[in-house]
Amino acid sequence: MTAAVTMPGAIEVCLVEDHPLMREGLRRILDDYDDIKVVAEATNGIEALEFLHDAQVDVILLDLRLPDLDGLSVLQILRERRCPARTIVLTSVNDPSSMRAALQDGAFGYLTKDRAEPDVLAEAIRSAYEGLTTVHPEILSEMMRSDPSEANIANYGVSPRELEVWILVARGMSNPEIATTLFISERTVKYHMGNLLSKTAARTRSELTTAAYRLHLLHPDE
C-alpha cells in the first residue's frame, strides 16, 4: 500500500489495481488533472480495506479481478461499513451481471478499461464525488438483452437509455443532475421520464423508485 500527500481542494483518489503497469498508467493520467489527486494505491482487496478502515478518501477506483478478495466483495464490505468514499468500478470485465451487482452494492460508476478515455475517467471521478453515477449505455443495453434476471425489466419495454434514467431517479437525482450525468438535455430527461411513467404505470418519482428496488435495480440500503 502506498500513500501520497495531496493538495488542498483536490478530489482524493485511491487506486485499487493489482497490475503495476495499469496502476502507474492510471496515476499518470490522473496527475494531468489539477482537481484530482491519487493519494493511495492498493494491490489487492484486503490491502484496500485495511487502508480504508483508518483513512478517508473521496473516490475509489476499484478493479473487479483482484487477488485475495474480489472487487464485488470489497464493495459489499464498504457498503456494510458505510464507507463515505464513492466507488467507481474500473475493470476489463464487460459483463452486464457484474455491472448490475456493482450498482446494487453502491458503485457510483462502472467503466471498462478499454473505453475509459482520460477525460471520461476524470469526469466520472468528478461525477462520483458529486454523488452522480456514470455507466456505459452499451453495457446496460447488453444487460437487458442477455441477462435472464432482467426479464422482468424487459417486460416493461424500457429502452437502455430509459433504464439509465430509471436507475438515476432511484438514486434520488434531479432532472438537471441526470442530464449532466448522461450528457443529455433536461428536455430529453423529461421525455424519458414521461415514457418511464407511462410504461411502468407509476405516477410519481417515488413510485418509480419503489419499483426500481422491487426489481432489484438497486440495493435496499442505498
Backbone hydrogen bonds, N-H to C=O, Kabsch-Sander energy under -0.5 kcal/mol:
donor,donor_aa,acceptor,acceptor_aa,energy
2,T,41,E,-2.0
4,A,39,V,-3.2
10,A,7,M,-1.7
11,I,35,D,-3.2
12,E,10,A,-0.6
13,V,37,K,-2.6
14,C,59,V,-2.3
15,L,40,A,-2.6
16,V,61,L,-2.8
17,E,15,L,-0.6
17,E,42,A,-2.1
23,R,19,H,-2.5
24,E,20,P,-2.6
25,G,21,L,-2.4
26,L,22,M,-2.5
27,R,23,R,-2.2
28,R,24,E,-2.3
29,I,25,G,-2.2
30,L,26,L,-2.5
31,D,27,R,-1.8
32,D,28,R,-0.5
32,D,29,I,-1.2
33,Y,30,L,-1.7
34,D,32,D,-0.6
36,I,33,Y,-1.4
37,K,11,I,-2.7
39,V,13,V,-2.5
39,V,37,K,-0.7
40,A,13,V,-1.3
41,E,2,T,-2.7
42,A,15,L,-3.1
45,G,67,P,-1.0
45,G,69,L,-0.6
48,A,44,N,-1.9
49,L,45,G,-2.4
50,E,46,I,-2.4
51,F,47,E,-2.1
52,L,48,A,-2.8
53,H,49,L,-1.1
54,D,50,E,-0.7
54,D,51,F,-1.0
55,A,51,F,-1.9
58,D,12,E,-1.7
59,V,12,E,-2.3
60,I,86,R,-2.6
61,L,14,C,-2.7
62,L,60,I,-0.7
62,L,88,I,-2.8
63,D,16,V,-2.1
66,L,64,L,-1.2
69,L,67,P,-2.2
71,G,64,L,-2.8
74,V,70,D,-1.9
75,L,71,G,-2.5
76,Q,72,L,-2.2
77,I,73,S,-2.2
78,L,74,V,-2.6
79,R,75,L,-2.3
80,E,76,Q,-2.3
81,R,77,I,-2.2
82,R,78,L,-0.5
82,R,79,R,-0.9
83,C,78,L,-2.6
86,R,58,D,-2.6
88,I,60,I,-3.3
89,V,109,G,-2.5
90,L,62,L,-2.1
90,L,88,I,-0.5
91,T,89,V,-0.5
91,T,111,L,-2.3
94,N,92,S,-1.1
95,D,93,V,-1.4
99,M,95,D,-2.1
100,R,96,P,-2.5
101,A,97,S,-2.3
102,A,98,S,-2.5
103,L,99,M,-2.5
104,Q,100,R,-2.2
105,D,101,A,-1.7
106,G,103,L,-1.5
107,A,102,A,-2.5
108,F,87,T,-3.6
110,Y,134,T,-2.3
111,L,89,V,-3.1
113,K,91,T,-2.3
115,R,112,T,-1.8
116,A,112,T,-1.1
117,E,115,R,-1.8
121,L,117,E,-2.8
122,A,118,P,-2.7
123,E,119,D,-2.4
124,A,120,V,-2.1
125,I,121,L,-2.1
126,R,122,A,-2.2
127,S,123,E,-2.7
128,A,124,A,-2.7
129,Y,125,I,-2.3
130,E,126,R,-1.5
131,G,128,A,-1.5
132,L,127,S,-3.4
134,T,108,F,-1.4
136,H,110,Y,-0.7
139,I,136,H,-0.8
140,L,136,H,-1.7
141,S,137,P,-2.5
142,E,138,E,-2.1
143,M,139,I,-2.5
144,M,140,L,-1.8
145,R,141,S,-1.5
146,S,142,E,-2.8
147,D,143,M,-1.8
150,E,147,D,-2.1
151,A,148,P,-1.7
153,I,150,E,-0.6
154,A,150,E,-2.6
155,N,151,A,-1.6
156,Y,153,I,-1.9
157,G,154,A,-1.9
158,V,153,I,-0.6
163,L,159,S,-2.4
164,E,160,P,-1.9
165,V,161,R,-2.3
166,W,162,E,-2.5
167,I,163,L,-2.4
168,L,164,E,-2.1
169,V,165,V,-2.5
170,A,166,W,-2.2
171,R,167,I,-1.2
172,G,169,V,-2.0
173,M,168,L,-2.1
178,I,174,S,-2.4
179,A,175,N,-2.6
180,T,176,P,-2.1
181,T,177,E,-2.4
182,L,178,I,-2.5
183,F,179,A,-0.8
184,I,179,A,-2.0
189,V,185,S,-1.9
190,K,186,E,-2.6
191,Y,187,R,-1.8
192,H,188,T,-2.4
193,M,189,V,-2.7
194,G,190,K,-2.3
195,N,191,Y,-1.9
196,L,192,H,-2.6
197,L,193,M,-2.7
198,S,194,G,-2.0
199,K,195,N,-3.0
200,T,196,L,-2.4
201,A,197,L,-0.9
202,A,197,L,-0.5
208,L,204,T,-1.8
209,T,205,R,-2.4
210,T,206,S,-2.4
211,A,207,E,-2.2
212,A,208,L,-2.0
213,Y,209,T,-2.0
214,R,210,T,-2.2
215,L,211,A,-2.0
216,H,213,Y,-1.3
217,L,212,A,-3.0
218,L,212,A,-0.6
219,H,104,Q,-0.6
222,E,219,H,-2.0
